[in-house]
Amino acid sequence: MKIIKVVLLTSLFSFPSLVFADVAVIVNASNTATISDSDISRLFLGKLKAFPDGDKAAAVNSKFGSATRNEFEKKILKKSSSQVKAYWSKLIFSGKGKPPKELGSDNDILALVASDPAIISYIDAASVDSTVKVIKTF
C-alpha cells in the first residue's frame, strides 16, 4: 500500500503542466483601443490586421507547445494546438498567410510589446509588469 501511495504522489508531482496559471493578453501601455475576444481571435488567426481604432496591429505568439500558448489557443481561439498548426499550414501552402512571429519567453514578449504600440500578445499573468496594458485575463 505504501508503494502505491509513493507512486501516486510521484505521479502528481511529475505533471506540473496540468496546472494552468492565468493568461494575460497584453498590448502597449499607450494603446487605447477597445478589443473584443473576437478581435483578439481574428488578430491571431490573421483575419484582422488592425486594432478596432484603425491602428496597425501585429500578433506575437508564445513558443509552440508552451502551456501559456496551449491555454490561449484553447480559450481564445477555441482550437487545439494541432488545429491551429493545420490552419496555418493550409494558409502558408496556399500563399494566403503567414503565422504570427513566435518568441521564447515572457520577458522577450514583454520587452517587444512595451517597445511597439502595434504588438498584441499574451503571457503568464504572473509575469505582467507596468510596461504593458492587460486587455484580458483568463
Secondary structure by P-SEA (a helix, b strand, c coil): caaaaaaaaaaaaaccccccccccccccccccccccaaaaaaaaaccccccccccbbbbbbcccccaaaaaaaaccccccaaaaaaaaaaaaaacccccccccccaaaaaaaaaaccccccccccccccccccccccc
